[in-house]
Amino acid sequence: MAAEACLEGWKIAISRDTGALYLAIVEAIAQSIRKGELQEGEKLPPQRVIATRLGTNLSTVTRAIAEAQKRGLLDATVGRGTFVRINAGGSSWRVAGGSVLDLTMNSPPLPQDPGIQAMIQGEIGAIFKQQDAQSLMSYRVTGGTLQDRQLGMQWLAPVLGRRRASEMLIVPGAQVALSAIMSSLMRPGEAIVTDLFTYPGMRSIAAQFGYVLLGVEQDEEGMIPEALEELCARHRPRVLYCTPTLQNPTTATWSVPRREAILAIARRFQMSVVEDDPYSLLLKAPPPTLAMLDPTRVIYVATMSKVLSPGLRTAYIVLPGAEMTRRITSGVRAICLAKAGILDAIVSRWIETGLAQHCLRSIRDELTQRHMVMRQILGTRAPDKTPSPHVWLPLPEWWSSADFVAFARRQGLALVPSSVFTVSGDPPAAVRMALGSASDLSELRDSLTNLRSVLEYRPAEGFSDVV
């Protein structure tokens, strides 16, 4: 158990610390998380075992665990134990200020066209002039009005084809959508099969609800069908969660034959398929979604946050059949009740007037330019992938992910280490960077130039993020 292996290092660290013993233990835990020795979701030994191994008393360890919880490092539940919190390592790779650029937030770039910005401001003002303020400021019906859902289906038609508005729910964000879906389909202790490197939000959901995540080996194209079939035969998971197009973090995109092969496995093992599709609309010619290939099995989730703006907080769930729609509607109602009227009104008006499509085209063009800048600066180190808001960057052999992120932070760059995405096994030597974070191309160019120098730097033997 990796956590038990850390105890000897903790003992040495606290013996050198001259401050309060319980705070020294907290700092030792934090260091293990920052260095990747403790993985998110990993269970710690019982507190009595920790106290014995560290040569201290139980009350000191209990106080340290409580303080680590306050700092967002650990989650402790009576009867289950103490676990490293999902995203606990955030404080070690996020930069609060003073950086050239924070490349951790995965969002689309704002349209740079002043004309589009003026249109956005004008449309918001027009909504308040044309609609009743009381309606705008109140809750909408759970799942959205019929008109909002019809416009949502119109927005998604390029990737879904023709579907009925009654099959759609509109919810405040993809995280709400995924939480409602999983809590409606799963019971604590049951397994979700996913990519070996997966969306951190799904890791958070699994930790919160007590689900088991099973990572499937992947290649450059994504999830490997043979590895999925072998895992399903051993564990019989209830749900397959996947992002087949521009997967987060790797940007892998399944071919049509691979999509068909994985759907065939899902049918054979009677798994529900949850297709998380934040990015397909960013492609001018996206591959067919799983929901198009098998609309009777696939639960489809899309969001405005990754293709237009996080501030819109709008996600769509498209469901296979009336019974599944009823179940997931109950789950949405239990988690968030409904969306605010003003957000629904903005999104629907933007779709209806064509502003949403206009913004989407502008964002596609901006991302294409940003990838061109990246290739100009990073050269052969730049991944040769279809433009997306994020990039999965393999590191030189002399860097580990944790050490590279720590060193880059000192040079004014914030990146996301691979441990944040890794479901099982050792995190690979790679990082994710978000190209949409920069305010413009000039700022992006400066940050990538800095990144290139960090990539080329060879650290001294024994480099560590310990100060």
Legacy VTK file of the C-alpha trace (Angstrom):
# vtk DataFile Version 3.0
C-alpha trace
ASCII
DATASET POLYDATA
POINTS 467 float
0.000 0.000 0.000
1.574 3.294 -1.113
0.187 5.196 1.881
1.918 2.841 4.335
5.155 3.240 2.410
4.966 6.992 3.076
4.941 6.592 6.854
8.703 6.209 7.219
9.232 9.390 5.231
6.687 11.180 7.417
8.522 10.025 10.530
11.794 11.489 9.245
10.098 14.739 8.202
8.362 15.361 11.530
11.572 14.591 13.444
13.192 17.557 11.663
10.262 19.916 12.249
10.505 22.167 15.304
6.871 23.294 15.263
3.669 21.667 16.527
3.742 17.922 15.891
0.237 17.684 14.434
1.046 20.456 11.918
4.243 18.644 10.936
2.135 15.572 10.139
-0.232 17.686 8.027
2.705 19.111 6.084
4.130 15.614 5.551
0.777 14.499 4.132
0.664 17.558 1.865
4.193 16.895 0.602
3.328 13.281 -0.246
0.311 14.466 -2.246
2.298 17.163 -4.069
5.044 14.712 -5.007
2.565 12.096 -6.244
3.460 9.556 -3.530
-0.176 9.658 -2.369
-2.736 9.444 -5.154
-6.138 11.112 -5.060
-8.753 8.689 -3.742
-6.140 6.537 -1.983
-7.017 5.214 1.469
-4.745 5.976 4.423
-3.915 3.393 7.097
-6.041 3.493 10.294
-5.151 6.341 12.616
-3.883 3.955 15.296
-1.470 2.432 12.787
-0.243 5.897 11.783
0.261 6.867 15.440
2.237 3.682 16.169
4.456 4.008 13.093
5.150 7.696 13.777
5.824 7.103 17.455
3.157 9.502 18.681
-0.258 9.280 20.337
-3.658 8.791 18.717
-4.999 12.218 19.708
-2.170 13.978 17.830
-2.868 11.979 14.674
-6.618 12.611 15.003
-5.936 16.348 15.305
-3.663 16.217 12.244
-6.290 14.371 10.174
-8.916 16.959 11.189
-6.618 19.811 10.149
-5.821 18.071 6.838
-9.587 17.839 6.196
-9.963 21.582 6.806
-7.222 22.244 4.261
-8.985 20.120 1.642
-6.359 17.365 1.621
-8.342 14.452 3.074
-11.879 13.119 3.404
-12.704 11.017 6.486
-15.946 9.084 6.908
-16.859 6.914 9.886
-17.011 3.296 8.761
-15.142 3.864 5.467
-11.857 5.388 6.581
-9.672 8.309 5.511
-8.964 9.011 1.834
-6.908 11.512 -0.129
-9.406 13.993 -1.447
-9.968 14.283 -5.205
-8.163 17.427 -6.430
-6.268 17.550 -3.116
-3.125 18.351 -5.057
-4.702 21.471 -6.505
-2.852 23.852 -4.241
0.460 22.457 -5.462
-0.124 23.122 -9.155
-2.554 26.057 -9.230
-1.050 29.516 -9.095
-2.923 32.174 -7.152
-1.091 35.085 -8.739
2.090 36.373 -10.261
2.185 33.831 -13.098
2.754 34.568 -16.775
-0.351 32.510 -17.381
-2.528 29.962 -15.621
-2.866 27.163 -18.177
-4.982 24.937 -15.925
-8.542 26.152 -16.635
-9.969 24.249 -19.599
-12.370 26.662 -21.269
-12.886 28.056 -24.770
-11.159 31.337 -25.641
-13.345 34.414 -25.641
-14.158 35.642 -29.156
-11.731 38.466 -30.008
-13.995 40.081 -32.610
-15.255 43.410 -31.133
-18.392 43.046 -33.225
-19.263 39.762 -31.505
-18.606 41.251 -28.086
-20.950 44.146 -28.885
-23.611 41.695 -30.080
-23.369 39.733 -26.817
-23.885 42.879 -24.759
-26.777 43.966 -26.953
-28.518 40.584 -26.773
-28.405 40.534 -22.972
-30.010 43.966 -22.851
-32.669 42.920 -25.387
-33.701 39.953 -23.244
-34.625 42.208 -20.320
-36.534 44.550 -22.613
-38.566 41.797 -24.268
-39.227 39.363 -21.407
-40.881 39.663 -18.022
-38.272 40.305 -15.294
-40.082 38.125 -12.752
-39.992 35.163 -15.139
-36.307 35.715 -15.880
-35.369 35.791 -12.192
-37.358 32.695 -11.167
-36.839 28.948 -11.491
-37.811 27.170 -14.686
-39.482 23.767 -14.825
-37.057 20.885 -14.137
-35.405 19.913 -17.402
-36.376 23.093 -19.263
-39.455 24.315 -21.120
-40.558 22.691 -24.371
-39.311 25.689 -26.362
-35.898 25.633 -24.645
-35.549 21.894 -25.304
-36.561 22.293 -28.954
-33.878 24.945 -29.397
-31.405 22.698 -27.556
-32.118 19.910 -30.026
-31.619 22.385 -32.864
-28.205 23.302 -31.412
-27.130 19.654 -31.102
-28.559 18.480 -34.443
-25.115 18.523 -36.187
-23.865 15.835 -33.756
-27.113 14.067 -32.797
-29.312 14.167 -35.881
-33.073 14.382 -35.378
-34.258 13.587 -31.838
-37.463 14.434 -29.979
-37.462 17.353 -27.537
-39.135 15.070 -24.970
-35.880 13.071 -24.785
-33.872 16.100 -23.568
-33.251 17.609 -20.142
-31.541 20.985 -19.657
-29.513 21.281 -16.436
-27.074 23.816 -14.883
-23.771 22.337 -16.009
-22.291 18.990 -17.036
-21.191 18.133 -13.488
-24.828 18.299 -12.359
-25.810 16.180 -15.359
-23.232 13.477 -14.641
-24.012 13.445 -10.898
-27.741 13.031 -11.577
-27.134 10.274 -14.125
-24.730 8.241 -11.999
-26.768 8.565 -8.804
-29.838 7.368 -10.730
-28.103 4.363 -12.324
-25.638 3.249 -9.643
-25.439 2.101 -6.033
-22.423 2.651 -3.739
-19.738 0.047 -4.332
-20.691 -0.610 -7.953
-18.221 -0.091 -10.783
-17.956 2.477 -13.556
-15.555 1.636 -16.360
-13.763 4.581 -17.955
-10.560 5.662 -19.672
-7.307 5.095 -17.817
-6.930 8.895 -17.790
-10.315 10.471 -17.229
-12.162 13.697 -16.463
-11.414 14.771 -12.852
-15.084 15.614 -12.321
-15.960 11.936 -12.732
-13.318 11.023 -10.166
-14.972 13.493 -7.782
-18.408 11.965 -8.383
-17.078 8.453 -7.760
-15.433 9.524 -4.512
-18.541 11.394 -3.330
-21.016 8.575 -4.022
-18.743 5.620 -3.275
-18.447 4.182 -6.796
-15.450 2.184 -8.034
-13.676 3.515 -11.118
-12.013 0.956 -13.403
-9.574 2.410 -15.929
-9.228 0.796 -19.361
-5.878 0.785 -21.129
-5.773 3.162 -24.086
-3.663 3.824 -27.155
-3.335 6.930 -29.326
-6.911 6.504 -30.535
-8.337 6.008 -27.044
-9.927 3.139 -25.142
-8.790 -0.285 -26.417
-11.774 -2.605 -27.119
-9.932 -5.811 -26.172
-8.872 -4.324 -22.830
-12.451 -3.154 -22.201
-13.849 -6.594 -22.964
-11.382 -8.295 -20.625
-12.171 -5.864 -17.802
-15.939 -6.264 -18.304
-15.619 -10.055 -18.153
-13.817 -9.810 -14.796
-15.795 -7.066 -13.061
-19.199 -6.788 -14.786
-19.441 -2.971 -14.458
-22.838 -1.295 -14.593
-21.872 1.785 -16.590
-19.350 2.785 -19.262
-18.378 6.464 -19.017
-16.413 7.868 -21.953
-15.503 10.937 -24.021
-14.996 9.524 -27.530
-14.189 12.879 -29.184
-11.233 15.052 -28.050
-11.020 13.152 -24.777
-9.994 15.072 -21.673
-7.024 15.104 -21.098
-5.454 13.187 -24.015
-7.541 14.604 -26.944
-7.802 11.012 -28.289
-10.713 10.570 -30.722
-12.210 7.175 -31.512
-12.574 6.111 -35.130
-15.993 4.926 -36.321
-14.920 1.227 -36.258
-13.720 1.641 -32.663
-16.991 3.311 -31.679
-18.924 0.412 -33.156
-16.671 -2.160 -31.462
-17.064 -0.565 -28.027
-20.827 -0.233 -28.416
-20.979 -3.936 -29.318
-19.143 -4.766 -26.064
-21.539 -2.569 -24.089
-24.507 -4.426 -25.588
-22.945 -7.799 -24.887
-22.367 -6.973 -21.208
-25.625 -4.986 -20.897
-23.893 -1.809 -19.765
-25.441 1.632 -19.896
-23.198 4.015 -21.856
-22.763 7.620 -20.720
-21.230 9.656 -23.550
-19.715 12.893 -22.309
-19.367 15.081 -25.407
-18.148 18.579 -24.498
-16.083 19.222 -27.620
-17.608 17.713 -30.791
-19.178 20.997 -31.891
-15.705 22.552 -32.013
-14.968 20.323 -35.027
-16.238 21.330 -38.451
-16.787 17.666 -39.366
-17.117 15.681 -36.126
-17.376 11.877 -36.178
-20.788 10.378 -35.385
-21.574 10.365 -31.690
-22.258 7.108 -29.888
-25.787 8.426 -29.338
-26.272 8.570 -33.112
-24.920 5.039 -33.564
-27.023 3.517 -30.761
-29.746 5.913 -29.533
-31.473 3.144 -27.536
-28.528 2.574 -25.145
-26.487 5.764 -24.923
-27.111 8.596 -22.470
-25.643 11.696 -24.069
-24.293 14.782 -22.263
-23.160 18.038 -23.919
-22.358 21.418 -22.444
-22.135 25.051 -23.496
-19.215 25.595 -21.096
-16.587 24.066 -23.403
-17.804 25.428 -26.740
-19.148 28.902 -25.887
-18.591 30.065 -22.312
-18.436 28.598 -18.766
-20.641 31.484 -17.633
-23.654 30.053 -19.463
-23.776 27.027 -17.094
-25.971 25.023 -19.439
-25.758 21.320 -20.198
-27.995 18.988 -22.181
-28.862 15.372 -21.360
-30.385 13.342 -24.206
-31.922 10.071 -23.032
-32.958 6.729 -24.570
-36.638 6.273 -23.796
-39.377 7.566 -21.504
-38.504 5.394 -18.481
-34.878 6.512 -18.449
-35.998 10.116 -18.892
-38.275 9.795 -15.847
-35.469 8.326 -13.712
-32.894 10.941 -14.629
-35.430 13.766 -14.229
-35.941 12.634 -10.635
-32.166 12.633 -10.136
-31.835 16.160 -11.536
-34.675 17.389 -9.326
-33.015 15.916 -6.235
-29.645 17.550 -6.972
-30.502 20.994 -8.358
-34.308 21.282 -8.799
-34.110 23.537 -11.871
-32.149 26.206 -13.728
-32.488 29.958 -13.346
-34.739 31.506 -15.966
-32.266 34.166 -17.038
-29.626 31.623 -18.151
-32.167 29.596 -20.121
-33.418 32.788 -21.748
-29.908 33.857 -22.781
-28.966 30.481 -24.233
-32.248 30.034 -26.092
-32.126 33.530 -27.557
-28.526 33.091 -28.714
-29.466 29.863 -30.511
-32.632 31.364 -31.983
-30.923 34.518 -33.300
-27.840 32.654 -34.575
-25.458 34.416 -32.179
-24.456 31.084 -30.598
-23.477 29.668 -33.987
-21.614 32.884 -34.845
-19.643 32.690 -31.557
-18.896 29.007 -32.146
-17.368 29.709 -35.556
-15.251 32.486 -34.059
-14.012 30.186 -31.275
-13.117 27.468 -33.805
-11.045 29.976 -35.767
-9.372 31.268 -32.604
-8.428 27.743 -31.499
-6.954 27.022 -34.934
-4.768 30.109 -34.621
-3.689 29.137 -31.104
-2.620 25.694 -32.260
-0.614 27.299 -35.061
1.160 29.492 -32.500
1.836 26.432 -30.333
3.397 24.540 -33.252
5.505 27.556 -34.219
6.955 27.841 -30.710
7.141 24.223 -29.503
8.025 22.708 -32.870
8.171 18.915 -32.792
7.175 18.880 -29.124
3.710 20.197 -30.039
1.109 17.403 -30.379
-0.112 17.081 -33.965
-3.803 16.859 -33.098
-7.078 18.392 -34.205
-7.424 21.805 -32.531
-9.013 21.549 -29.104
-9.081 23.772 -26.005
-6.602 21.498 -24.214
-3.372 19.707 -25.097
-1.797 16.567 -23.573
1.942 17.201 -23.520
4.384 14.277 -23.049
7.489 15.358 -21.136
11.208 14.787 -21.767
12.545 11.620 -20.161
14.331 13.524 -17.389
11.079 14.986 -15.976
8.340 13.387 -13.894
4.924 15.048 -14.110
4.968 16.225 -10.483
8.497 17.673 -10.651
7.866 19.380 -13.984
4.689 21.083 -12.727
6.477 22.180 -9.558
9.400 23.629 -11.502
7.139 25.305 -14.069
5.202 26.928 -11.247
8.417 28.555 -10.029
8.923 29.950 -13.532
5.431 31.470 -13.558
3.464 28.761 -15.394
0.543 26.778 -13.992
-0.107 23.368 -15.586
-2.108 20.284 -14.573
-0.141 17.139 -13.616
-1.136 13.738 -14.958
-1.998 12.461 -11.462
-5.198 14.541 -11.535
-6.524 12.338 -14.374
-4.993 8.929 -13.599
-7.522 6.289 -12.509
-5.011 3.552 -11.662
-1.295 2.868 -11.895
1.553 5.356 -11.884
0.871 8.775 -13.448
2.699 9.133 -16.781
5.284 11.814 -17.531
2.801 14.233 -19.104
0.842 17.379 -18.323
-2.306 18.991 -19.639
-2.309 22.616 -20.691
-5.360 24.664 -21.627
-4.824 26.955 -24.615
-8.074 28.844 -24.088
-6.888 30.440 -20.831
-4.828 33.160 -22.503
-6.599 36.438 -23.086
-5.134 36.770 -26.596
-2.528 35.336 -28.967
0.221 37.631 -27.686
-0.195 36.407 -24.118
-0.312 32.811 -25.307
2.881 33.296 -27.327
4.719 34.656 -24.265
3.601 31.791 -22.048
4.497 29.096 -24.618
7.935 30.623 -25.098
8.421 30.319 -21.350
7.109 26.755 -21.462
9.629 25.828 -24.157
12.515 26.952 -21.944
11.137 24.876 -19.046
10.836 21.810 -21.288
14.451 22.175 -22.395
15.808 22.698 -18.879
17.512 19.693 -17.268
17.123 19.775 -13.472
19.956 18.914 -11.144
20.022 15.375 -9.804
17.546 14.973 -6.957
15.348 17.986 -7.841
12.394 18.186 -5.462
9.569 20.592 -4.715
10.590 20.655 -1.052
11.534 24.127 0.199
LINES 1 468
467 0 1 2 3 4 5 6 7 8 9 10 11 12 13 14 15 16 17 18 19 20 21 22 23 24 25 26 27 28 29 30 31 32 33 34 35 36 37 38 39 40 41 42 43 44 45 46 47 48 49 50 51 52 53 54 55 56 57 58 59 60 61 62 63 64 65 66 67 68 69 70 71 72 73 74 75 76 77 78 79 80 81 82 83 84 85 86 87 88 89 90 91 92 93 94 95 96 97 98 99 100 101 102 103 104 105 106 107 108 109 110 111 112 113 114 115 116 117 118 119 120 121 122 123 124 125 126 127 128 129 130 131 132 133 134 135 136 137 138 139 140 141 142 143 144 145 146 147 148 149 150 151 152 153 154 155 156 157 158 159 160 161 162 163 164 165 166 167 168 169 170 171 172 173 174 175 176 177 178 179 180 181 182 183 184 185 186 187 188 189 190 191 192 193 194 195 196 197 198 199 200 201 202 203 204 205 206 207 208 209 210 211 212 213 214 215 216 217 218 219 220 221 222 223 224 225 226 227 228 229 230 231 232 233 234 235 236 237 238 239 240 241 242 243 244 245 246 247 248 249 250 251 252 253 254 255 256 257 258 259 260 261 262 263 264 265 266 267 268 269 270 271 272 273 274 275 276 277 278 279 280 281 282 283 284 285 286 287 288 289 290 291 292 293 294 295 296 297 298 299 300 301 302 303 304 305 306 307 308 309 310 311 312 313 314 315 316 317 318 319 320 321 322 323 324 325 326 327 328 329 330 331 332 333 334 335 336 337 338 339 340 341 342 343 344 345 346 347 348 349 350 351 352 353 354 355 356 357 358 359 360 361 362 363 364 365 366 367 368 369 370 371 372 373 374 375 376 377 378 379 380 381 382 383 384 385 386 387 388 389 390 391 392 393 394 395 396 397 398 399 400 401 402 403 404 405 406 407 408 409 410 411 412 413 414 415 416 417 418 419 420 421 422 423 424 425 426 427 428 429 430 431 432 433 434 435 436 437 438 439 440 441 442 443 444 445 446 447 448 449 450 451 452 453 454 455 456 457 458 459 460 461 462 463 464 465 466
